[in-house]
Amino acid sequence: MSIKIHFEGLFHDPWTETIPESLTKNAFNQLVNKTGKGNEFLGWLDIPDQMTQANIEEIQNCADRLSAQSEIVVLIGIGGSYLGARAVIEALQNPFNLMKEGETPKIIYAGHHISEDYLHHLLQLLNHKSYSLIVISKSGTTTEPALAFRILKEHCEKKYGMEESQKRIVAITDASRGALKQLANKNNYQTFVIPDDVGGRYSVLTAVGLLPIAIAGFNIEQLIAGAAKMKEELFQNDDPNSNTAMQYALYRNLLYQSGKKIELVVAYEPELFYFIEWFKQLYGESDGKEGRGLFPAGAIFSTDLHSLGQYIQEGERHLFETVISVEKSQFKVAIPYDEENLDGLNYLQYRSIHEINQIAEEGTRQAHISGGVPNIRIQIPEINEQHLGEMIFFFEMSCALGGYLMDINPFNQPGVEAYKQQMFKLLGKPM
Ligand code: PA5
């Protein structure tokens, strides 16, 4: 089992209610037998074993084509249409990748907000760089990516001409509906389909995530293999005491019922910042309904121990921590011996930075638990495609199980419409 889960300091508060084992088993059965709420959106469960070599090759060929012609690939999308790709790319990439010759294109994100200054700077950059565009929207009608795409498409057509820009734009959208589908058909863009039964926040293992991840130079086969391995492990075990996705879903729910309203998801590796953003979207949109649900927050330690640390240790006792703990670093950097020792660090000589990071993690865990912050630790051996694939499936499955435990539909997001309706009214959008 490559993902291990540990629980500590959980029983500081008395449970106000408990969830019987049979309910967790029910949730499991509803999910694997596809009989629960929102079961028309369970296509993501089948992706890891239904993805064929031909599917992978089609995505990889498109990635190779775009890579060969671009220094930059702009990924236009919001929410589930960009966060999964960004989570994996930023977890795996060298953070100082400054696009040297022979390297993979730089992925830049757009359409995930409505900032004019951001778009201005992006257009300035694209004036001097070769680039391609991937526009991703399942509905094909979301305002933020539609606005960014209109502007970037115009730039692309002016820079490269109509014919060439058609080869530089790829659309990932619904099979038949939506404005983006019509645009893609009219302009003959290469297109990938987001299956009807896969919602945005569960779509990272479709072309939505796989195409950008492949362009960034990472192994999408290993990512899928990791998800398939995790699926096999989780599906063949319906025991809530040892199925890690069931355990995680159950304990989050118990903590919520005991008054812990905020789940602070923490990593000690800054590369996981966007993985936590992906988590926040997956769990926030799935859980936050009917006046209930844990609020998903995120932090990178030890960085945020110097901003949020005081609150976590001594502020209101309404949170618990879920730590994504990485056992091994990819590279070694040791602390050198210094003859003068003016900084007093010789006591750490020759130890590795990762070892010190792990001790910081352990010390923080002990301190926070003693301060009344329960701790769930999700441990992975190292950050690579395989383990990221495993974590993606693990968190997706646990999220769905947690939704069923709360008796909500984890696959819709009716609340996201409210701000859109108000904005459209103010903008005077014709209805
Ligand atoms: O998870 C979801 O369904 C949402 O976060 C969507 O991904 C997001 O709203 C973007 O929607 P679309 O892909 O239709 O543009």
Boltz pocket constraint, residues with backbone or C-beta under 6 A from the ligand:
constraints:
  - pocket:
      binder: B
      contacts: [[A, 78], [A, 79], [A, 80], [A, 81], [A, 136], [A, 137], [A, 138], [A, 139], [A, 140], [A, 141], [A, 142], [A, 145], [A, 199], [A, 200], [A, 201], [A, 202], [A, 285], [A, 413], [A, 416]]
      max_distance: 6.0
